[in-house]
């Protein structure tokens, strides 16, 4: 399954089924103690782990050609999630206090803007399944919105959150319904 290529929008083929496969792979990495691990950045370890997963899970169709599109869709997912926060549709637990974005100080808002899902923000489209790329799974909410075509191809669209988004990768804050 090649999701990238010469398409005008290479993420258009990263549909919920592809995201489910990615999530399964990340779950498997976590069971091996490798989710988001810097070890994945060494040599071609990231690709070797994908191949090992494929041997254990023959229905896994993602290839190294798909990683760039996955990375782009993860960045869209970050934009979607932070958009919900900024629109005050999701509370964020910041430094142990649950509040809406509008209730944060300007310094706290800047911290959220710069560091929420920080590993995804740091991910470049390098087409390599390293520590930052494998640190995050897609939420069922994001996949559901894509399925209903409310979000498809529209980065920054902020529908009302119906279930909590996943916790941020930064321990200073997490999301609350």
N, C-alpha and C positions, 0 to 999 in steps of 0.2 A: 504494500500500500504506500504509494508515494503521495505525500500531502503537499510537498513543496513544488519545486519545478518552476516552469516558466509562467505559471498562472499569474494574472494581475493581482489577485489576493490569495497568497499561498495559505492563509489560515482558513479559507472558505471550506476546505475539506476536513478541517479539524472539527468534526461534529461530536455530539455526545458519545457515540459509540467509540470513537478514537480516544476521547478523554477518559472513558471507562477503562480502556486498555492501558492508558498511561497511569491511571490511578492504581490499577492492579499491579503494574510494574513497581510503582513507588511503594505500595504496601509490601511487596516481596522484598524490595531493598531494605525496608524497615525491619522486616523479620530477620534479615541477615546482618543487621546493625550497620547498614551502608547508606541509609536514606540521608541525603545531604552531606555525605562524608567527603572530606578533602582527598581521601584515597582514590575517589573516582576521577580526580584530575590528573592522576599520575599515569603517564604513558597513554595507553589506550584502554585502561581499566574500565572506563565508563561504557565503552562499546563491548568489551568482553562480558561485562555483567549483563548487558542486554541480550547477548548471544546465549549466555547461561540460562537466563530466564526463558528465552524462546525454546531451548531444549526441554525445559521442564514444563513449558506451557505452549504446545505447538499451535494453539489458536492465536497467539500473540503475533500480530501482523506488522507492527511498527518496525521500521528499519532506521539506519543511521540517516537516511535521506529525509526522514520525517522530523528530526530533532529541531531544525530551524523553525518549522511551522509550529511545533509544540511550544517552543520558547516564545514566539510571537503571541500565541494564544494565551500563554501564562501572563504575559505583560498586559494583554487585554483584560484578563481576569483580575489582575491587580487594579487596573483602572476602574473596572466595574465595582469592585469591593470598596475602594476608597471613595468612589462616587457616592455609594450608599451612605458612607460615613459623613461625607461633606454635606449631603442633602438632609442630614439628621434623620435618616430612615433607620439607622442602626446605632445603638448606643455603643460606646467604646469604653472599656475598662482601662483607665489610664492611671498608672501608679496606684492601683488598688481602689480607685473610685470610679463608679459607673456614671457616665455622663454622655451627653450629646456633643458633637463636634463644636457647635456654637457656644458651648459652655466652657470649652478649653481656653486657656490664655493664648495670646498670639504665639508665644514661645512653644507651648505644647502643640498647637496646631502645626507649626513648622516642623516639630519633631515627628508628628504623625505623617505629614506630607513627605518627609524625607526618609522615614524609616519603616513605615508600615509595609509589611511583606517585603522587607529590605533585601532578602536574598533574591527575590524576583526582580526587584528594581536594579540590582547589581548585575543581573544576567544580561550578557550581550548576546546577540544572535550569532553565536559562534558555531552553532550546529554540533555541539558536543554535550553529551549527557553527564555533565560533571556535578559537583556538589551543589551549586546554586540551582541548576535546572531541576535536580531530583529532590529538592527540599519541599516541594509543594505539589499537592493534588488539586484537582478542580472540584469545587463544591457541587453538591447535587442541585443547589439553587441556580448556579450559573448554567449548568447543563440543562436544567429544566427551562430556563429562559431562552436558551439557544434553541431547544426543541420547539418552543412555541414561537420562535422567530422574533421575539421581542427585543433581543439583543444582537442577533446575528449581524455581524459586520458594522455595528454601531458602537464603537468604543465610547465610553462615557455615558451611555444611557443608564439611568438610575431608577429602576422600578422599585416599588415598595418591597422590602425584605419580608419574606414569609417564613423564613427559618434562619437561624443564626449562621452567619458566614464563618469560615474556619478562623481560629485564633491567629493573630499575627505571629510572625516568626520572631518578633522582638518581645522579650518578656515584660517590657514596660507597659504594654497595652494589649488588650484582647477585645473581642466583640461580644456584645450582649444583645439579645432580642429586644 
